[in-house]
Amino acid sequence: MNTANKLTILRVLMVPLFVVFMLAEYIPGNLIWALIVFAAASLTDYFDGKIARKRGLVTEFGKFLDPLADKILVISALVCFLELGWAKGWMVIIIIARELMISGVRLVAAGGKDKIVIAADFLGKLKTAATMTAIILILCFEIIIGFGFEIIKLAEIISLVLMSAVTLLTVISGVSYIVKNKAIFKEEK
């Protein structure tokens, strides 16, 4: 297994630790630890792709697992945000629905007669980067509020704007993905 794929697997393995820190309020500085773990996991997404492309280590396994690892990380964060009351349910449902839909398309393509592995496109990568950035920023605001700074209303507004932008980008990238890959859905004769 190459270095890029190991980083992708590491990202998946970091998710349970992130969730524990997010939800275990009895751990001193739990949100700071959650932020550190999430940021580190997000960086593995950047570095695994960079390493794979630079060293010619792009594999079918990596094309499949990398976007799946991103989905696991992001969905885990959004479910934690719901649990803590930091996100609107309808936004999280739209984001998760898009992720499941895209995963389904990938499975159909991989299971078809041509065994196509669909890599993430530019909009999908942009959506992932924007989502990870929004999660990091929202965590930062919540940490600042935890220190007693009176920015609660401002943080709520900014969080809502960030989540709205991510939701919109999620819808746009999902529609683009389906349109680009519509040939997968044509019936075989």
C-alpha positions as CSV (number, residue, x, y, z in Angstrom):
1,M,0.0,0.0,0.0
2,N,1.4,3.4,-1.0
3,T,1.8,6.5,1.2
4,A,-1.2,8.3,-0.3
5,N,-3.5,5.4,0.4
6,K,-2.1,5.1,4.0
7,L,-2.9,8.8,4.6
8,T,-6.5,8.2,3.3
9,I,-6.9,5.3,5.7
10,L,-5.5,7.4,8.5
11,R,-8.2,10.0,7.8
12,V,-10.9,7.3,8.3
13,L,-9.2,6.1,11.5
14,M,-9.2,9.7,12.9
15,V,-12.9,10.0,12.7
16,P,-13.8,8.1,15.9
17,L,-11.3,10.2,17.8
18,F,-12.8,13.4,16.4
19,V,-16.3,12.3,17.4
20,V,-15.3,11.5,20.9
21,F,-13.7,14.9,21.3
22,M,-16.7,16.6,19.8
23,L,-19.2,15.0,22.1
24,A,-17.3,14.3,25.3
25,E,-17.8,17.5,27.1
26,Y,-16.1,16.1,30.2
27,I,-12.7,16.1,28.5
28,P,-11.0,19.4,29.2
29,G,-10.6,21.4,26.0
30,N,-12.6,18.8,24.0
31,L,-13.5,21.2,21.2
32,I,-9.9,22.3,20.8
33,W,-8.8,18.6,20.5
34,A,-11.7,18.0,18.1
35,L,-10.5,21.0,16.0
36,I,-6.9,19.7,16.0
37,V,-8.0,16.2,14.9
38,F,-10.4,17.5,12.2
39,A,-7.8,19.9,10.8
40,A,-5.2,17.1,10.8
41,A,-7.6,14.8,9.1
42,S,-8.5,17.5,6.5
43,L,-4.8,18.0,5.8
44,T,-4.4,14.3,5.0
45,D,-6.9,14.9,2.2
46,Y,-4.7,17.6,0.7
47,F,-1.5,15.6,1.1
48,D,-2.7,12.2,-0.1
49,G,-3.8,13.7,-3.4
50,K,-0.7,15.8,-3.8
51,I,1.6,12.8,-3.0
52,A,-0.4,10.5,-5.3
53,R,-0.2,12.9,-8.3
54,K,3.4,14.0,-7.7
55,R,4.8,10.4,-7.3
56,G,2.5,8.8,-9.8
57,L,0.8,6.8,-7.1
58,V,-2.8,7.3,-8.2
59,T,-4.7,4.0,-7.8
60,E,-8.2,2.8,-8.4
61,F,-8.3,2.0,-4.6
62,G,-7.3,5.6,-3.9
63,K,-9.9,7.1,-6.3
64,F,-12.5,5.1,-4.5
65,L,-11.4,5.4,-0.9
66,D,-10.4,9.1,-0.9
67,P,-13.8,10.6,-1.6
68,L,-15.4,8.0,0.8
69,A,-13.0,9.0,3.6
70,D,-14.0,12.6,3.0
71,K,-17.6,11.7,3.2
72,I,-17.1,9.8,6.5
73,L,-15.2,12.7,8.0
74,V,-17.6,15.4,6.9
75,I,-20.8,13.5,7.7
76,S,-19.5,12.7,11.2
77,A,-18.8,16.4,11.8
78,L,-22.2,17.4,10.6
79,V,-24.0,14.8,12.7
80,C,-22.0,16.1,15.7
81,F,-23.0,19.6,14.8
82,L,-26.7,18.5,14.8
83,E,-26.3,16.8,18.2
84,L,-24.8,20.0,19.6
85,G,-27.4,22.3,17.9
86,W,-24.9,24.0,15.7
87,A,-26.5,23.1,12.3
88,K,-29.9,23.1,10.7
89,G,-31.3,19.6,10.1
90,W,-32.5,20.4,6.6
91,M,-29.0,21.5,5.5
92,V,-27.4,18.4,6.9
93,I,-30.0,16.2,5.2
94,I,-29.3,17.8,1.9
95,I,-25.6,17.4,2.3
96,I,-25.8,13.8,3.4
97,A,-28.3,13.0,0.6
98,R,-25.9,14.3,-2.0
99,E,-23.1,12.3,-0.6
100,L,-25.2,9.1,-0.6
101,M,-26.4,9.8,-4.1
102,I,-22.9,10.4,-5.4
103,S,-21.6,7.2,-3.7
104,G,-24.5,5.3,-5.3
105,V,-23.5,6.6,-8.8
106,R,-19.9,5.5,-8.1
107,L,-21.1,2.1,-7.1
108,V,-23.2,1.7,-10.2
109,A,-20.3,2.8,-12.4
110,A,-17.9,0.4,-10.6
111,G,-20.3,-2.5,-10.8
112,G,-21.2,-1.9,-14.5
113,K,-19.7,-3.9,-17.4
114,D,-17.0,-1.3,-17.9
115,K,-16.0,-1.2,-14.1
116,I,-15.6,2.6,-14.2
117,V,-14.0,4.3,-11.1
118,I,-15.1,7.9,-11.1
119,A,-12.7,10.3,-9.5
120,A,-13.9,13.5,-7.8
121,D,-14.1,16.4,-10.2
122,F,-13.2,20.0,-9.6
123,L,-16.6,21.0,-8.1
124,G,-16.6,18.0,-5.8
125,K,-13.1,18.9,-4.6
126,L,-14.2,22.5,-4.1
127,K,-17.3,21.4,-2.2
128,T,-15.2,19.2,0.0
129,A,-12.6,21.9,0.7
130,A,-15.3,24.5,1.4
131,T,-17.2,22.1,3.7
132,M,-14.0,21.2,5.7
133,T,-13.1,24.9,5.9
134,A,-16.6,25.8,7.2
135,I,-16.5,23.0,9.8
136,I,-13.1,24.3,11.0
137,L,-14.4,27.9,11.2
138,I,-17.5,26.9,13.0
139,L,-15.5,24.9,15.5
140,C,-13.2,28.0,16.0
141,F,-16.2,30.2,16.7
142,E,-17.6,27.7,19.2
143,I,-14.2,27.5,21.0
144,I,-14.1,31.3,21.2
145,I,-17.6,31.4,22.7
146,G,-16.5,28.7,25.1
147,F,-13.8,31.1,26.4
148,G,-16.6,33.5,27.4
149,F,-16.4,36.0,24.5
150,E,-19.7,37.6,23.7
151,I,-20.0,36.9,20.0
152,I,-22.7,34.3,20.2
153,K,-25.1,36.1,17.8
154,L,-22.3,36.9,15.3
155,A,-21.1,33.3,15.5
156,E,-24.6,32.0,14.8
157,I,-25.0,34.3,11.8
158,I,-21.6,33.4,10.4
159,S,-22.2,29.7,11.0
160,L,-25.6,29.9,9.2
161,V,-24.0,31.8,6.2
162,L,-21.2,29.2,6.0
163,M,-23.6,26.2,6.2
164,S,-25.9,27.9,3.6
165,A,-22.9,28.4,1.2
166,V,-21.8,24.8,1.7
167,T,-25.4,23.5,1.2
168,L,-25.7,25.5,-2.1
169,L,-22.3,24.3,-3.3
170,T,-23.3,20.8,-2.4
171,V,-26.4,21.0,-4.5
172,I,-24.6,22.5,-7.5
173,S,-21.8,20.0,-7.4
174,G,-24.3,17.1,-7.0
175,V,-26.3,18.2,-10.0
176,S,-23.1,18.7,-12.1
177,Y,-21.9,15.3,-11.1
178,I,-25.1,13.6,-12.2
179,V,-25.2,15.5,-15.5
180,K,-21.5,14.7,-16.3
181,N,-22.1,11.0,-15.5
182,K,-25.6,10.5,-17.0
183,A,-24.3,7.9,-19.4
184,I,-24.0,5.5,-16.5
185,F,-27.7,5.4,-16.2
186,K,-28.5,4.5,-19.8
187,E,-30.0,1.0,-20.1
188,E,-27.8,-1.7,-21.6
189,K,-29.3,-3.5,-24.6
